[in-house]
Amino acid sequence: QVQFVESGGGLVQPGGSLRLSCAASVTLFRIQTMGWYRQALGKQRELVAGITPIGSTTYADSVKGRFTITRDNAKNTVTLQMSSLKTEDTAVYYCNKYPDPLAYWGQGTQVTVSS
Protein backbone atom coordinates (compact mmCIF):
# COMPACT_ATOMS: atom_id res chain seq x y z
CA GLN A 1 0.00 0.00 0.00
CA VAL A 2 1.38 3.37 -1.02
CA GLN A 3 1.82 5.87 1.77
CA PHE A 4 3.61 9.18 2.18
CA VAL A 5 3.88 10.68 5.65
CA GLU A 6 5.25 14.20 5.75
CA SER A 7 6.39 15.93 8.92
CA GLY A 8 8.51 18.78 10.22
CA GLY A 9 6.49 21.80 9.22
CA GLY A 10 5.66 24.72 11.46
CA LEU A 11 5.70 28.45 11.95
CA VAL A 12 9.01 30.19 11.36
CA GLN A 13 10.13 33.78 10.92
CA PRO A 14 11.53 35.03 7.63
CA GLY A 15 15.16 34.03 7.35
CA GLY A 16 14.63 30.96 9.49
CA SER A 17 15.09 27.27 8.75
CA LEU A 18 13.05 24.09 8.81
CA ARG A 19 13.75 20.46 8.03
CA LEU A 20 10.96 18.41 6.47
CA SER A 21 10.89 14.63 6.39
CA CYS A 22 8.90 12.18 4.31
CA ALA A 23 8.49 8.51 5.17
CA ALA A 24 7.58 6.75 1.94
CA SER A 25 5.98 3.37 1.57
CA VAL A 26 6.21 2.84 -2.16
CA THR A 27 7.29 -0.12 -4.22
CA LEU A 28 11.02 -0.25 -4.83
CA PHE A 29 11.65 3.15 -3.24
CA ARG A 30 15.35 2.87 -3.90
CA ILE A 31 14.84 3.06 -7.67
CA GLN A 32 12.23 5.82 -7.64
CA THR A 33 12.95 9.44 -8.35
CA MET A 34 11.26 11.37 -5.57
CA GLY A 35 10.22 14.97 -5.18
CA TRP A 36 8.98 17.56 -2.74
CA TYR A 37 6.04 19.61 -3.91
CA ARG A 38 4.15 22.49 -2.35
CA GLN A 39 0.77 24.10 -2.71
CA ALA A 40 0.09 27.59 -1.48
CA LEU A 41 -3.44 28.73 -0.75
CA GLY A 42 -5.27 29.43 -4.00
CA LYS A 43 -2.41 28.22 -6.17
CA GLN A 44 -1.57 25.05 -8.05
CA ARG A 45 0.75 22.45 -6.61
CA GLU A 46 4.31 22.91 -7.84
CA LEU A 47 7.55 20.98 -7.74
CA VAL A 48 10.08 22.28 -5.23
CA ALA A 49 12.89 19.75 -5.59
CA GLY A 50 13.56 16.30 -7.00
CA ILE A 51 16.16 13.63 -6.34
CA THR A 52 17.09 10.57 -8.40
CA PRO A 53 17.91 7.16 -6.91
CA ILE A 54 21.62 7.98 -7.02
CA GLY A 55 21.25 11.45 -5.57
CA SER A 56 21.17 13.80 -8.54
CA THR A 57 19.00 16.77 -7.70
CA THR A 58 16.88 19.41 -9.36
CA TYR A 59 15.34 22.53 -7.83
CA ALA A 60 12.76 25.12 -8.69
CA ASP A 61 14.44 28.43 -9.46
CA SER A 62 12.67 30.03 -6.52
CA VAL A 63 14.42 27.78 -3.99
CA LYS A 64 17.86 27.22 -5.53
CA GLY A 65 20.62 27.90 -3.05
CA ARG A 66 18.20 27.84 -0.11
CA PHE A 67 16.73 24.33 -0.09
CA THR A 68 18.50 20.97 -0.13
CA ILE A 69 16.84 17.63 -0.87
CA THR A 70 18.39 14.37 0.31
CA ARG A 71 17.29 10.77 0.63
CA ASP A 72 18.07 7.68 2.66
CA ASN A 73 17.30 4.57 0.63
CA ALA A 74 17.85 2.30 3.62
CA LYS A 75 15.14 4.12 5.58
CA ASN A 76 12.83 5.01 2.66
CA THR A 77 12.93 8.67 3.61
CA VAL A 78 13.29 11.93 1.74
CA THR A 79 14.33 15.12 3.52
CA LEU A 80 14.05 18.77 2.57
CA GLN A 81 16.33 21.16 4.42
CA MET A 82 15.01 24.69 4.03
CA SER A 83 16.92 27.82 4.99
CA SER A 84 16.61 31.55 4.41
CA LEU A 85 12.87 31.06 4.33
CA LYS A 86 10.68 33.72 2.79
CA THR A 87 7.01 34.53 3.27
CA GLU A 88 6.36 33.22 -0.23
CA ASP A 89 7.54 29.76 0.89
CA THR A 90 4.36 29.47 2.95
CA ALA A 91 2.49 26.40 1.69
CA VAL A 92 1.58 22.81 2.41
CA TYR A 93 4.52 20.61 1.44
CA TYR A 94 4.13 17.10 0.06
CA CYS A 95 6.39 14.33 -1.16
CA ASN A 96 5.63 12.03 -4.05
CA LYS A 97 7.27 10.44 -7.04
CA TYR A 98 8.83 12.77 -9.59
CA PRO A 99 8.25 13.68 -12.41
CA ASP A 100 5.07 11.59 -12.54
CA PRO A 101 3.49 11.78 -9.10
CA LEU A 102 1.07 9.11 -8.02
CA ALA A 103 -2.61 9.96 -7.77
CA TYR A 104 -2.30 9.33 -4.04
CA TRP A 105 -1.03 12.24 -1.96
CA GLY A 106 -0.30 12.31 1.74
CA GLN A 107 -1.69 14.92 4.09
CA GLY A 108 1.35 17.12 3.72
CA THR A 109 2.95 19.36 6.30
CA GLN A 110 2.16 23.05 6.70
CA VAL A 111 4.99 25.54 6.52
CA THR A 112 4.15 29.08 7.51
CA VAL A 113 6.75 31.83 7.20
CA SER A 114 5.62 34.93 9.01
CA SER A 115 6.91 37.58 11.36
ABEGO torsion letter per residue (X at the ends): XBBBBBBGBEBBBBGBBBBBBBBBBBBGAAABBBBBBBBBBGBBBBBABBBBAAGBBBBBAAABGABBBBBBAAAGBBBBBBBGBBAAABBBBBBBBOABBBABBBAEBBBBBBX
